[in-house]
Amino acid sequence: MLLLALLLFLTAALRDAVDRWIVATELPVLVSETSVEVLDREGRLLRAFTVEDGRWRLATRPDRVDPLYFQMLVTYEDKRFYRHRGVDWLAMARAAGQALRYGEVVSGGSTLTMQVARLLENGTTGEVRGKLRQMRVALALERELSKDQILALYVDRAPFGGNLEGLRAATLAYFGKEPRRLTPAQVALLVALPQSPGTRRPDRGHARATEARDRVLSRMVRAGVLSAEASRAARGTPVPMVRRPFPAHAPHLAERLRAEHPLRSIHATTLDRDLQIALEYLAAEVAAGAGERLSAAIMVADHRTGAVLASVGSAGYVDERRGGWVDMTRALRSPGSTLKPLVYGLAFDLGLAHPQTLIEDRPVAFGGYAPGNFDGQFRGTVRVSQALQLSLNVPVVQLAEAIGPPRLMARLRRAGVAPVLPNGTPGLAVALGGVGVTLEDLLRLYGSLARGGRVMPLHTSVTDAPLPSPRLVLSPESAWQVGHILSGVAPPPHAARVKLAYKTGTSYGHRDAWALGYDGRHVVGVWIGRPDGTSVPGAFGGALAAPALFQVFDIVGSRTVPLPPPPPSVLLVPTAELPRPLQRFRLRNAAFTTPADAPKLAFPPDGAEVHAPEGLVLKVRDGTPPFTWLVNGAPLVRQTRARESIVDVEGPGSVTLSVIDSAGRAARGSVTLR
């Protein structure tokens, strides 16, 4: 009896000592660094980054793993996992007996919890001291964590060959998919790999990987997890021979988000992965067809919410010849004619013009600034709607002069645009692209037009979505009028027949080709050019960017939405029924200036010094023939219909020249003969 009592006492003391030993265990850090992930609007992976030591270690949620994986893992590695408390003493005894019998290790006794302990501490497997440490940590882990939490640690840290850690990294690298849905063949390979990841990784040890997978499948048949038929089908599935690259979509945006929020491990974006991938291919295709060293950028947003659906910063992130690392969605460029719709919209809002107002497209000078059209031609009297559709320069500069460049700049800033002026002072050239803006800026501006003049708060992050803004860039009536005019622009040849409001632009020197457009839901911006700002002869927005714009909407496809009907208060009447001040646009100082079609001294220019040994050449533009030329008040050429004449004039000295047309309108100038 005394011996029994002593035995019980010693047993209790040993139990208490072991318990204190386990309680005193210093556990390793359970939280490890995982890869930063950038996700699309549905939680699909767009881009992942390696952790600091260069490993792919993507966080894995057990509830997003195929249940078959856990069933096969526990069956193969630790069939009493849910019954033991960290150490399977029966398995340990079996492993020790086999080692004594055969003189070598035949089977391991490590539980999944012990494997987790080793992974957390990066410990060894064969040394007795290391095994004892794993047992102690495993016993302590089982007291602190649930079985599901222990499995979660395993799927996050298990090695799968090379720099792959964790189940998600393995499924993405070997199968190109998330672990939510896996085949028996895939699960068997994933169960086998962590036992010997260096020799069994399928991209280097394909035969060993296949053999190990098949052993797992055989065990599953014996355990009743798989049928013999399912096992045979799985064996017939080839093991992958290469590692797939990890997703690297929207690379510019991903890098920017990581830099702006360095403490976030998950960046949930508003992007649509399918659309993003399709437009990355399109940008590369468009740039390749446009010429060497050209790049392309594309952005798509839902203008109802301001959510960016796709953001392509270049024609290829790793394409050095095309400057692919430069994010052209945020690069400052000249917008060319793409700001013209805002000028016209402001003119409508201020009562300066109406789409049916007549306006002059004739040579005109504003001080020393004399704008001309891109093709060098003038159309005379046109309607304002025609002037915008034809992208004429002289009419829009006249309107900009009446509006005032400061007011135009203020309205740009209200739309969310951050314009940068070359010399700090806004001038009339702003209307023709004399300002620096970005593709993001222009997307905000056109998004505002698309949503009835209301500011569009552009955003890419689900967690940082701004509140809707009630501010107006234009009135709903003016915004609709602008969109209605732009929807009448003919689409490029062979383009998809999509009803869009769109505008193209070409910057000075053919450095930038633009196209911006929208339907009832989407706003799209396209830029094509060279990132270094080099001129691209022959590059026009209408020829390069507009076809790409329509291709984007073709990819959007069935998701396109028709443009909205006009607001009830929109004035839809012909020119003759407009209020008289709106029937024809006149410059503010028109009553004190020479009419636009009056004759002008084309040569020699006023104030010039001229050497004319063989006669002085005189040229006149505009005006109505016949013309009379006077030199120092004396008529030397009478009633000529020619716009160029030659007269003999004595020099040297100052000479006053005058030309009078058939309507009695005159132009004068002084020159010095040498």
Steps between C-alpha positions, in 0.01 A plus 500: 500500500785735587667418169179578311464831680860588420445409136191719480684786665792473260260484204317812614826679566628405156175613342519833682863541401421428137207738520722776641758420231239544229356816653848651525561446128599815319299483180640629172336794322183365346446787255736505202540751222287418199511633147335834429203434272309727264151369429229591252143597587401132545801409713695341213877536507644768271853526635702349784840593639759277663572544869824656618706180464387452141245226572149471368290461816137587430255498789264203472156491656398140586137574413617574144683168461342193340389274791649202318846642564460493879341155487787353300765691697381375838448145368851483356701698754321468834190280507450553877542878466159581646552259796851569630619809691800584289702179525376165373664263752384191310660628179817588690515149651442342160773711340744415783423126472553503124829684539623241753386211283643618169789709625379811322209741498215338308215736587477828684295562807455872451150633522373791296526711816866401538559589135346840565731542799800422278383737226445784748852465635662384176633202698658171395325162476764239581674614819367371834531843656307655214231231521455560874463873437235432235308276742508764773385779267232272350359420843497870584338595169217255555421675829488843338347432159215305348561223248377727219742773605786250494402389149485866397861543614599193300343614174667840544852370568539156338786491243417407142834533324734787424372827645140381527348493848138437574224328310384801295849569371521135390163484323564827318851399396426143392135516391433870438197497730386567853462197733122532525437225241762226457502162327608183685819494291584857601423436867718187505797692360450780753489247786821331381713808427570632855658166603794566266443831319853522363497168315130474417432842352342412165689757292833335591426151629204406285542123532537513880201733525286260296611201706429675829159617380405148395597364844263747660223394261556132585480575872174690445345196334601276792361755746172523312540870418510438123351227288730286286345656190568856623857403584559354152363817339725713720806291410425566134524874556851627420689682774586857391858538379543877536426772749255764386578867556301669773235750385652842432207701365458878547867519604522881513191532716611211722840659563335833577253350748777313680708819525206712620384245762812307610328343802219337304540138396180491293406772253141455385452694177205590281663344192341224292770236443358369171471850355846594631665199336321560170604866491862420587509280192330772296752767611791276398336425165418865427851619588663230289289604203567871554879478477821437686553652845136607523297424808131509579290562810133418553260575783137397547272618779136468595407868493192438715724421798847611392635146549793417270433171320833476317828691514770418245805720551706389202523255211709261709643551849828323423537631144799731536497610134155649550573646844256254651587586858359854456138527614345706221167525680669753732758659270457871423429550129343757272132409447473645149136562410350288779421807715281655231175339624542677834545836324180451302312379808603812691394718209155336511479551877598867478248576225773580248395236249263215417579195283312669213673837543694617195867572552782608269790274408723762340849631569502707816767633733486554877789734556800301380311168506348394166365142520450290191335167431691174492461465123574867427152554351211724614129415463345846524167517682408176681268390777657454843409130493688462171799689640526250787444192284765620252727603789561844350749714689397859421140471631605336827766765563239771441277336761794456739580869464141589587495259796844600628788255555491536884137390506584205274784395733276530804241273340769244414607491863138460612483187283794354691759585237839623624621706200863610481577813298833539318552859621252518786259739326197365309457627146270426209726213393355297790195433281726330244702292745751753633495344848625180663243240610489123550283223361344469846418872487328469164307194617366708790402782264319278251344302783351827624356569154358149490323529835308814415767751598550369856855449628617138470713396803732251331630219726670160478477371857189342646597609850580859400197576284416872528151625572291617202549868422203729431726761333438586138760550230226590250125524519314179403368678190842610377659162579229325298539744209876433489445124512232519232738689269785254563272203437454635147869462416546223245674189636835393351489276191419135579429585866229324697168676457474619859320825577756704689566860588868530424776748424852457367805717546852538367758703688743746344773324305300174485630394841170369638201333337185503715147366492245545779144373488202378698170318482225493764722318752866489395755772438817398315829676436774393256845654459764397242845650462858478622555527876808717447291762317671456164296608198328224304452632143161411359350407837143632529243434767239419238722248320671330795305547822140510373503145352645374831223683690233319300683169550480557875124548481479193279676302777260648757233359266158427644572711806474823296208725590329750264557872546226672702213704350509882528389671820154658461644852513739460204430751221483304171425754224663608170711812471216722376290425811775580749491827694662761280823535709556123465449482125854616422801510731696825510817577689456731798681784319349425159345849469843660523698264276532434132254232377650153479468490119652847442818521290831454680852589396663160459836622360705691581399483869451825689832632636722284277826603335497403131768483230320522164741583213267342242173641634299472821277193520157572654263227626150521650287234673125504562294793374296504179671576163567712306773670707671840477853546638628838621860587587538811715141587406551473123312225311755283315278198423131544418212252501704178481343167579839347574605465863864560413649803322847649439564875508808716448573711807790733552711449810650487745262634761169442671198413284129483594303228321120476472267253332127561443249233393177535303299561821722794595667318788869573538817370661813707560858448601843665494825346379858623462675460167875437504 
